[in-house]
Amino acid sequence: MGQEEKKPPFHARFGLRLLQVLIIVLALVLVRRCVDIYHENKITDQQIKVEYFEKGFASGMKKSMGLQEDPEPQFKNYALKKSYRDGYRQGWDKGREKEKEP
């Protein structure tokens, strides 16, 4: 007679379908978040980004010199957060270089 197809048990098939749905939903959420971040970055004015970069730079310099630094502001816009952190890092590095100079 012919070979019978052996199906995996119901719980295995159900688990695989559930996993596929979860992966698709996760991929859609990630793509949506990336698109939102891209649009926020395009919309944000360059002058505002420079202003947050300078705030971060000043805060990084203060910390590297051992002074009391300003508290990091809360950001809803990822572009501003990135500008602030880039400035903070450059300020920190610049302050550390000044310490090493005699």
N, C-alpha and C positions, 0 to 999 in steps of 0.2 A: 504494500500500500504506500501512499504518499507520506512524505514527512509532514508532521504537524508543526506549525509555527508555535514556538514557545514565547508567549508574551511575558514580559516582566510583571511582577506582582503589581496590584493596583497602587499600593503606597509608593512604590518606586516610580511608577508613571506619573502619579500625582505630584510627587516631590520634584521630578524633572520639569514638569510644566510650571510649577510654582517658581522654581529657580529661573526658568526662562523669563517669566513675567517680571520677576524682581530685577533681573539684569537689564531688561528693556527699560523699566521704570527708572532705574539708577542712571542708565545712559542718557535718557531724556532729561533728567534733572541736571546732570552734569553739563550737557550741551546748553540747556537753558541758562544756567549760571554763567557759563563762559560767554554767551552772547550778551547777557546783561552787563557783565564786567566790561566787555568790549565797548558797548554803547555808552556806559558811564564814562569811560576814558575818553571817548570822542567828544562827548557833550561838555565835559569839564573844561573850563577856560584855562588856558596856559598860565595866565597871570596868577590864578588861585593856586595852581600847582607849584609855581615858583615861591609863592608866599609860604606854603606849607613846607617846602624844601628848606627855606631859610629858617623857619621855626625849628625844624628838626636839626639843622646844622648848629644853631645856637644851643639847643638842648644837649647835643652830643659834645660840643666844646665844653660846656659847663661841667658835664659829668666827668670828662677826661681830666679836667683840672681839679677835680675834687670838690667843686662847688655844688650847692644844692640845685638840682635840676628841676625844671618845670614838669608837672605831671603830664604824661602822654594823653593827648585828647582822644576821645572816642570817635571813631570814624564809621560812617555808613557808606561812604564812597570809597571804593577800593583804590581808585587812582590817587586820591589825596593821602590815603594811608601809605601807599607805596612811595609817594614823593616825600612824605615826612620821614619815613624810615631810611630812604636813601640819603637824605640830608643828615639825619642823625648819625648814620654810619660814617659819612665823610667828615662830619664834625668831630666824631670820636677819633678817627684816624689822624686828622690834622692836629688835634690836641695832644695825641700821644707822640707825634713827631716833634712837636715843640718841647715836650718834656725831655726827650732824648738829646736835644741839642744843648751844647754846653753854654 
